Amino acid sequence: MKQTIQKIYSKIGIKSDRTKNITKHVLVSFVYKGGSILTSFLMVPLTINYLDTENYGIWLTLSSFIAWFSFFDIGLGNGLRNKFAESKAKGDLTLAKAYVSSAYFTIGSVCLLLVIVFFGLNFFIDWPRVFNANATLQNELGILMPIVFSFFCLQLVVKLITTIYTADQHHSMQGKINFFTSVASLLAIWVMTRTSQSSLLIFGAVFSGLPVLILLWLNFFAFSKTYKEYRPTLSLWKKEYLRDIFGLGISFFFIQMAWIVITTTDNMIISQLFSPKEVVPFNLAFKLFSISTMLFTIIVTPYWSTFTEAYLKKDYSWIKCSMGNLKKIVILFCLFCFILLCFSSLLYKIWIGKNIDVSFRISLLMCIYTCLIIYLTPLNYFINGVGKIKLQLYQTILMGILNIPVSIFFASYCDLGSAGVILGTIICILPSVFLSTIQYNKIINQRAIGLWNK
């Protein structure tokens, strides 16, 4: 395997050790990500068959609702990513361990408090009304929601280990975990379709618990061997270390919160304006075009922490060269999106049959949305990696505020239906395309001043 990778390096002219490391993990990630994509697509028809269209729509909406709470990591995950990379680059291993300890125990405490509060509120919430579902599901949802929420909060803590791997430039680890989770989930739904009757409760409990179990195993393995010297220790939790992470992390927190609003409210809006069933074709279009974003993310993810290291060492020429290569890859993936669009009708029929109709208008707008995200990703990864995120903070908060009313306006008042929801999101994202491009050029050419350099 190593000899094969070395041959690839020599043929395409890769000489930098930094680029070699990225390329190695990208190649490995493609294998695992390809498996994840395949299993996730195989799961959709099995899940629809097991739950039926309405309950699957409820599960998609429920998952989006729970995802809103991911901002309760208060940005510490991304803050840890940058600070861990910086402390390792400087050779300060004790400081790196302190950052790990502070992040784990802080997020763990926050999540424990959230679970206690959620269990108390659960008795007073009319979940069928929240999800615009049948009232007969109140008891089932009343049991399921605390289970899913508890697993989700635990996942916020245990997934920090993947942040450590990524910050240490072991970029393929996240892809491996996603692959094993996808395979386990596929096996689980296959067994469920043959051994039990349709149950949203069983489905939700199994699918929210599997990622946690896999990540728990990774934490045990990593802190016993690979990252034994960084094992979280309560005595190293100190305000100054938390302040270091949180100082950068609080900005990431608001950016993350805004993006959650932008990307996860669509299912809720569609469910409330129309019905849970309407969420399904919208989500199918999203899943189809997410092939592009998932594959592209494999390539670009390693660059975040590597940009941090290169910027600290003032290696601007490597950054410019890397961004130039990424721009070419962006064009290729956008072309791939339009190829998917051209064959989308056929792909939907092969994938899920003729029972669910996905309009071309939804597919077209989802294609445009995906291309915008692909274009923005390398720019934002660079900006995030160097910590100049104040401008991004302001623009994403504004986008988050505008996304819901703009999406509702196009969906309801302009009578565009589900397509109007994604059109609203596209319009809210467009300003970032221009602002992020300008900021990158200013920073890399060392002309950034004021807000552009904060």
C-alpha positions as CSV (number, residue, x, y, z in Angstrom):
1,M,0.0,0.0,0.0
2,K,2.8,2.4,0.9
3,Q,4.7,1.7,-2.3
4,T,1.5,2.3,-4.3
5,I,1.0,5.7,-2.6
6,Q,4.7,6.6,-3.2
7,K,4.3,5.8,-6.9
8,I,1.2,8.1,-7.1
9,Y,3.2,10.9,-5.4
10,S,6.0,10.6,-8.0
11,K,3.7,10.5,-11.0
12,I,1.7,13.6,-10.0
13,G,4.7,15.5,-8.7
14,I,4.0,15.7,-5.0
15,K,7.1,16.6,-3.0
16,S,6.0,18.5,0.1
17,D,5.7,16.3,3.2
18,R,2.7,18.3,4.2
19,T,1.0,17.6,0.9
20,K,2.0,13.9,1.0
21,N,0.3,13.5,4.4
22,I,-2.9,15.1,3.1
23,T,-2.8,13.0,-0.1
24,K,-2.3,9.8,1.9
25,H,-5.3,10.5,4.1
26,V,-7.4,11.6,1.2
27,L,-6.8,8.3,-0.6
28,V,-7.7,6.3,2.5
29,S,-10.7,8.4,3.2
30,F,-12.0,7.9,-0.4
31,V,-12.2,4.2,0.2
32,Y,-14.1,4.5,3.5
33,K,-16.3,7.4,2.3
34,G,-17.2,5.5,-0.8
35,G,-18.4,2.7,1.4
36,S,-20.3,5.1,3.6
37,I,-22.1,6.7,0.6
38,L,-23.0,3.3,-0.7
39,T,-24.4,2.0,2.6
40,S,-26.3,5.3,3.3
41,F,-28.0,5.0,-0.1
42,L,-28.9,1.4,0.4
43,M,-30.4,2.3,3.8
44,V,-33.0,4.7,2.4
45,P,-35.2,2.2,0.6
46,L,-34.9,-0.2,3.5
47,T,-35.8,2.5,6.0
48,I,-38.8,3.7,4.0
49,N,-39.9,0.1,3.7
50,Y,-39.6,-0.4,7.5
51,L,-41.0,2.9,8.7
52,D,-43.3,4.0,5.8
53,T,-43.0,7.4,4.1
54,E,-44.7,9.4,6.9
55,N,-42.7,7.9,9.8
56,Y,-39.5,8.3,7.7
57,G,-40.4,12.0,7.2
58,I,-40.9,12.3,11.0
59,W,-37.5,10.7,11.7
60,L,-35.8,13.1,9.2
61,T,-37.5,16.1,10.9
62,L,-36.8,14.7,14.4
63,S,-33.1,14.3,13.4
64,S,-33.0,17.9,12.2
65,F,-34.6,19.1,15.4
66,I,-32.1,17.3,17.6
67,A,-29.2,18.5,15.5
68,W,-30.0,22.1,16.6
69,F,-28.7,21.2,20.0
70,S,-25.2,20.4,18.6
71,F,-24.3,24.1,19.2
72,F,-24.2,23.3,22.9
73,D,-20.6,22.1,22.4
74,I,-20.3,26.0,22.5
75,G,-17.7,25.8,19.7
76,L,-15.2,24.0,21.9
77,G,-14.7,21.3,19.3
78,N,-13.4,23.6,16.7
79,G,-11.6,25.7,19.3
80,L,-9.8,22.5,20.5
81,R,-9.0,21.6,16.9
82,N,-7.1,24.8,16.3
83,K,-5.4,25.0,19.8
84,F,-4.4,21.4,19.8
85,A,-2.8,21.8,16.4
86,E,-1.0,25.0,17.5
87,S,0.3,23.5,20.8
88,K,1.6,20.4,19.0
89,A,3.3,22.5,16.3
90,K,5.1,24.3,19.1
91,G,6.0,21.0,20.9
92,D,4.0,21.9,24.1
93,L,2.5,18.5,24.8
94,T,1.4,19.4,28.4
95,L,-0.6,22.3,27.0
96,A,-2.2,20.1,24.4
97,K,-3.3,17.7,27.1
98,A,-4.7,20.6,29.2
99,Y,-6.8,21.7,26.2
100,V,-8.1,18.1,25.7
101,S,-9.0,17.8,29.4
102,S,-10.7,21.2,29.5
103,A,-12.8,20.5,26.4
104,Y,-13.9,17.0,27.5
105,F,-15.0,17.9,31.1
106,T,-16.6,21.2,30.0
107,I,-18.7,19.7,27.2
108,G,-19.5,16.7,29.5
109,S,-20.8,18.9,32.2
110,V,-22.9,21.0,29.8
111,C,-24.4,17.8,28.2
112,L,-25.3,16.3,31.6
113,L,-27.1,19.5,32.5
114,L,-28.9,19.5,29.2
115,V,-30.1,15.9,29.6
116,I,-31.5,16.6,33.1
117,V,-33.4,19.7,31.8
118,F,-34.7,17.9,28.7
119,F,-36.1,15.0,30.8
120,G,-38.0,17.5,32.9
121,L,-39.4,19.4,30.0
122,N,-40.3,16.2,28.0
123,F,-43.5,15.6,30.1
124,F,-44.9,19.0,29.0
125,I,-44.2,19.0,25.2
126,D,-46.7,17.9,22.6
127,W,-44.3,16.2,20.2
128,P,-46.9,15.3,17.5
129,R,-47.7,19.0,17.3
130,V,-44.0,20.0,17.1
131,F,-43.5,17.6,14.1
132,N,-47.0,18.0,12.6
133,A,-47.6,14.3,13.1
134,N,-50.5,12.1,14.1
135,A,-51.6,12.6,17.7
136,T,-51.5,8.8,18.3
137,L,-47.7,9.1,18.3
138,Q,-47.5,11.1,21.5
139,N,-46.6,8.2,23.8
140,E,-44.0,6.8,21.3
141,L,-42.4,10.1,20.7
142,G,-42.5,10.9,24.5
143,I,-40.3,7.9,25.1
144,L,-38.1,8.2,22.0
145,M,-37.2,11.9,22.3
146,P,-35.3,11.6,25.7
147,I,-33.5,8.5,24.4
148,V,-32.4,10.1,21.1
149,F,-31.5,13.3,22.9
150,S,-29.4,11.5,25.6
151,F,-27.4,9.6,23.0
152,F,-26.9,12.8,21.0
153,C,-25.5,14.6,24.1
154,L,-23.2,11.7,24.8
155,Q,-22.0,11.8,21.2
156,L,-21.1,15.5,21.6
157,V,-18.6,14.4,24.2
158,V,-17.2,11.2,22.7
159,K,-16.8,12.6,19.2
160,L,-14.1,15.0,20.5
161,I,-11.7,12.2,19.8
162,T,-12.1,12.6,16.1
163,T,-11.3,16.3,16.5
164,I,-8.0,15.3,18.2
165,Y,-7.2,12.9,15.3
166,T,-8.0,15.6,12.7
167,A,-6.0,18.3,14.6
168,D,-3.1,15.9,14.6
169,Q,-3.4,15.5,10.8
170,H,-4.8,12.0,10.9
171,H,-7.6,13.2,8.7
172,S,-9.0,9.8,7.5
173,M,-10.2,8.8,11.0
174,Q,-13.5,10.6,10.7
175,G,-14.1,8.7,7.4
176,K,-13.3,5.4,9.0
177,I,-15.8,6.1,11.9
178,N,-18.5,7.1,9.5
179,F,-17.9,4.0,7.4
180,F,-18.2,1.6,10.4
181,T,-21.3,3.5,11.7
182,S,-22.9,3.3,8.2
183,V,-22.2,-0.4,7.9
184,A,-23.5,-1.1,11.4
185,S,-26.6,0.9,10.7
186,L,-27.3,-0.9,7.4
187,L,-26.9,-4.3,9.1
188,A,-29.2,-3.1,11.9
189,I,-32.0,-2.0,9.5
190,W,-31.7,-5.1,7.5
191,V,-32.1,-7.3,10.6
192,M,-35.0,-5.1,11.8
193,T,-36.9,-5.5,8.6
194,R,-36.8,-9.3,9.0
195,T,-37.3,-9.7,12.8
196,S,-39.6,-6.9,14.0
197,Q,-42.6,-4.9,13.1
198,S,-42.4,-1.2,12.1
199,S,-41.5,0.8,15.1
200,L,-40.2,4.4,15.1
201,L,-39.2,3.9,18.8
202,I,-37.0,0.9,18.1
203,F,-35.5,2.4,15.0
204,G,-34.7,5.7,16.7
205,A,-33.1,4.1,19.7
206,V,-30.9,1.8,17.6
207,F,-29.8,4.4,15.1
208,S,-29.0,7.1,17.8
209,G,-27.1,4.5,19.9
210,L,-24.8,2.9,17.3
211,P,-22.6,6.0,16.6
212,V,-22.1,6.5,20.4
213,L,-21.0,2.9,20.9
214,I,-18.5,3.1,18.1
215,L,-17.1,6.4,19.3
216,L,-16.8,5.1,22.9
217,W,-14.7,2.2,21.6
218,L,-12.5,4.7,19.7
219,N,-12.0,6.8,22.9
220,F,-11.0,3.8,24.9
221,F,-8.5,2.7,22.2
222,A,-7.0,6.1,21.6
223,F,-6.5,7.1,25.2
224,S,-5.1,3.6,26.0
225,K,-2.6,3.6,23.1
226,T,-2.2,6.3,20.4
227,Y,-3.1,9.3,22.6
228,K,-2.3,7.9,26.0
229,E,-0.3,11.0,27.0
230,Y,-3.3,13.2,26.2
231,R,-5.9,11.3,28.3
232,P,-8.3,13.8,29.9
233,T,-7.4,14.6,33.5
234,L,-9.7,16.6,35.8
235,S,-6.8,18.2,37.5
236,L,-5.8,19.9,34.2
237,W,-9.2,21.6,33.8
238,K,-8.4,25.2,34.4
239,K,-10.1,28.5,33.4
240,E,-7.2,29.8,31.5
241,Y,-7.1,26.7,29.2
242,L,-10.8,26.9,28.8
243,R,-10.6,30.6,28.0
244,D,-8.0,29.9,25.3
245,I,-10.3,27.4,23.6
246,F,-13.4,29.3,24.3
247,G,-12.0,32.6,23.1
248,L,-11.8,31.2,19.6
249,G,-14.5,28.7,20.2
250,I,-17.2,31.2,21.1
251,S,-17.0,32.6,17.6
252,F,-17.1,29.1,16.1
253,F,-20.1,28.5,18.4
254,F,-22.2,31.2,16.9
255,I,-21.0,30.3,13.3
256,Q,-21.9,26.7,14.0
257,M,-25.3,27.7,15.5
258,A,-26.1,29.9,12.4
259,W,-25.1,27.1,10.0
260,I,-27.3,24.6,11.9
261,V,-30.2,27.0,11.5
262,I,-29.5,27.4,7.8
263,T,-29.0,23.7,7.0
264,T,-31.4,21.9,9.4
265,T,-34.5,24.1,9.6
266,D,-35.6,23.2,6.0
267,N,-37.1,19.9,7.1
268,M,-39.0,21.6,10.0
269,I,-40.3,24.4,7.7
270,I,-41.5,21.9,5.1
271,S,-43.1,19.6,7.7
272,Q,-45.0,22.6,9.3
273,L,-46.0,24.3,6.1
274,F,-47.0,21.1,4.3
275,S,-46.6,17.7,5.9
276,P,-43.9,15.2,7.0
277,K,-44.4,13.3,3.7
278,E,-43.2,16.3,1.8
279,V,-39.9,16.2,3.7
280,V,-39.0,12.9,2.0
281,P,-38.6,14.0,-1.7
282,F,-36.7,17.1,-0.5
283,N,-34.4,15.0,1.6
284,L,-33.9,12.5,-1.3
285,A,-32.7,15.3,-3.5
286,F,-30.4,16.5,-0.8
287,K,-28.9,13.0,-0.3
288,L,-28.4,12.6,-4.1
289,F,-26.4,15.8,-4.4
290,S,-24.7,15.3,-1.1
291,I,-22.6,12.7,-2.9
292,S,-20.6,15.6,-4.3
293,T,-20.2,17.4,-1.0
294,M,-19.2,14.2,0.9
295,L,-16.6,13.3,-1.7
296,F,-15.3,16.9,-1.8
297,T,-15.2,17.1,2.0
298,I,-12.8,14.1,2.0
299,I,-10.3,16.2,-0.1
300,V,-10.7,19.5,1.7
301,T,-11.0,18.4,5.4
302,P,-7.3,17.7,5.9
303,Y,-6.5,21.3,4.9
304,W,-8.0,23.0,8.0
305,S,-5.4,22.0,10.5
306,T,-2.7,22.0,7.8
307,F,-3.6,25.6,6.9
308,T,-3.2,26.4,10.7
309,E,0.4,25.0,10.7
310,A,1.4,26.5,7.4
311,Y,0.1,30.0,8.3
312,L,2.0,29.9,11.7
313,K,5.2,29.0,9.8
314,K,4.4,31.8,7.1
315,D,4.5,29.2,4.3
316,Y,2.2,31.4,2.1
317,S,3.5,29.9,-1.2
318,W,2.3,26.4,-0.1
319,I,-1.1,27.8,0.9
320,K,-1.5,29.6,-2.5
321,C,-0.5,26.5,-4.4
322,S,-2.9,24.3,-2.4
323,M,-5.8,26.7,-2.9
324,G,-5.1,26.9,-6.6
325,N,-5.4,23.1,-6.8
326,L,-8.5,23.1,-4.7
327,K,-10.2,25.7,-7.1
328,K,-9.6,23.2,-10.0
329,I,-11.2,20.4,-7.9
330,V,-14.1,22.7,-7.1
331,I,-14.8,23.1,-10.9
332,L,-14.7,19.3,-11.4
333,F,-17.2,18.7,-8.6
334,C,-19.6,21.4,-9.8
335,L,-19.5,19.7,-13.2
336,F,-20.3,16.4,-11.4
337,C,-23.3,18.0,-9.8
338,F,-24.7,19.0,-13.1
339,I,-24.1,15.5,-14.5
340,L,-26.1,14.2,-11.5
341,L,-28.8,16.8,-12.3
342,C,-29.1,15.6,-15.9
343,F,-29.6,12.0,-14.8
344,S,-31.5,12.7,-11.6
345,S,-34.8,11.4,-12.7
346,L,-33.3,8.1,-13.8
347,L,-31.3,7.8,-10.6
348,Y,-34.3,8.4,-8.4
349,K,-36.2,5.6,-10.1
350,I,-33.3,3.2,-9.8
351,W,-32.8,4.2,-6.2
352,I,-36.3,4.3,-4.7
353,G,-38.6,3.3,-7.5
354,K,-41.6,5.2,-8.8
355,N,-43.5,5.6,-5.5
356,I,-41.9,9.0,-4.5
357,D,-41.8,11.8,-7.0
358,V,-38.9,14.3,-6.8
359,S,-39.6,17.3,-9.0
360,F,-36.9,18.6,-11.4
361,R,-37.2,22.1,-9.8
362,I,-36.1,20.8,-6.4
363,S,-33.2,18.9,-8.0
364,L,-32.1,22.0,-9.9
365,L,-32.1,24.2,-6.9
366,M,-30.4,21.5,-4.8
367,C,-27.7,21.3,-7.4
368,I,-27.1,25.1,-7.3
369,Y,-27.1,25.0,-3.5
370,T,-24.5,22.2,-3.5
371,C,-22.2,24.0,-5.9
372,L,-22.3,27.1,-3.7
373,I,-21.4,25.0,-0.6
374,I,-18.5,23.3,-2.5
375,Y,-17.1,26.6,-3.6
376,L,-17.3,28.1,-0.1
377,T,-15.8,25.1,1.8
378,P,-12.1,25.6,1.0
379,L,-12.3,29.3,1.6
380,N,-14.0,28.8,4.9
381,Y,-11.6,26.1,5.9
382,F,-8.6,28.4,5.3
383,I,-10.3,31.3,7.2
384,N,-11.2,29.0,10.1
385,G,-7.7,27.4,10.1
386,V,-6.0,30.8,10.5
387,G,-8.6,32.0,13.0
388,K,-9.7,35.1,11.1
389,I,-13.4,34.4,11.6
390,K,-15.0,37.7,12.8
391,L,-16.4,38.6,9.4
392,Q,-17.6,35.0,8.8
393,L,-19.3,35.2,12.3
394,Y,-21.3,38.3,11.4
395,Q,-22.4,37.1,8.0
396,T,-23.4,33.6,9.1
397,I,-25.5,35.1,12.0
398,L,-27.2,37.4,9.5
399,M,-27.8,34.4,7.2
400,G,-29.2,32.4,10.1
401,I,-31.7,35.1,11.0
402,L,-32.9,35.7,7.5
403,N,-33.0,32.0,6.3
404,I,-36.3,31.0,8.0
405,P,-38.4,34.0,6.9
406,V,-36.9,34.1,3.4
407,S,-37.5,30.4,2.9
408,I,-41.1,30.7,4.2
409,F,-41.7,33.6,1.9
410,F,-40.7,31.7,-1.2
411,A,-42.3,28.4,-0.2
412,S,-45.6,29.8,1.0
413,Y,-46.3,33.3,-0.3
414,C,-44.6,32.7,-3.7
415,D,-46.3,29.3,-3.9
416,L,-43.1,27.5,-4.8
417,G,-43.6,24.7,-2.2
418,S,-40.6,22.8,-1.0
419,A,-38.4,24.2,-3.8
420,G,-39.0,27.7,-2.3
421,V,-37.3,26.6,0.9
422,I,-34.0,25.7,-0.8
423,L,-34.3,28.9,-3.0
424,G,-34.4,30.9,0.2
425,T,-31.3,29.2,1.6
426,I,-29.5,29.8,-1.7
427,I,-30.2,33.6,-1.6
428,C,-29.0,33.8,2.0
429,I,-25.7,32.0,1.2
430,L,-24.8,34.1,-1.9
431,P,-23.3,37.1,0.0
432,S,-20.8,34.7,1.7
433,V,-19.5,33.6,-1.7
434,F,-18.2,37.1,-2.5
435,L,-17.1,38.1,1.0
436,S,-15.1,34.9,1.7
437,T,-13.4,35.2,-1.6
438,I,-12.3,38.8,-0.9
439,Q,-11.2,38.0,2.6
440,Y,-9.0,35.0,1.5
441,N,-7.3,37.2,-1.1
442,K,-6.6,39.9,1.4
443,I,-5.2,37.6,4.0
444,I,-3.0,35.5,1.7
445,N,-1.6,38.6,0.1
446,Q,-1.0,40.1,3.6
447,R,-3.2,43.1,2.8
448,A,-6.0,42.3,5.4
449,I,-6.7,45.1,7.9
450,G,-9.6,45.8,10.2
451,L,-12.5,43.4,10.1
452,W,-10.9,41.4,7.3
453,N,-8.0,40.4,9.6
454,K,-10.0,39.6,12.8
